[in-house]
Amino acid sequence: MFDSPDAQAYIERAEMHEQLAATTSDAPARKMHQAMAEAYRRKAEEANGRMIQAIPLDTTPSRLVLSGGV
């Protein structure tokens, strides 16, 4: 498994593993791909949570003007 701050990268990996699980007739391989897909979906949710937490909670106008680097 790889680490990325980008939730979309995890979603793409999850979709890839879901496709592999759907196309294999090997039961252990299918279970492994399903588990990997679930793990990547969780990582995507965590990455989305980090993005939401990064949004400043103080949105007073003076803060917004100063945050522009001016």
Secondary structure, DSSP 8 states (H G I E B T S, - for coil): ----S-HHHHHHHHHHHHHHHHH---HHHHHHHHHHHHHHHHHHHHHHHHHHHTS-S---HHHHHHTTT-
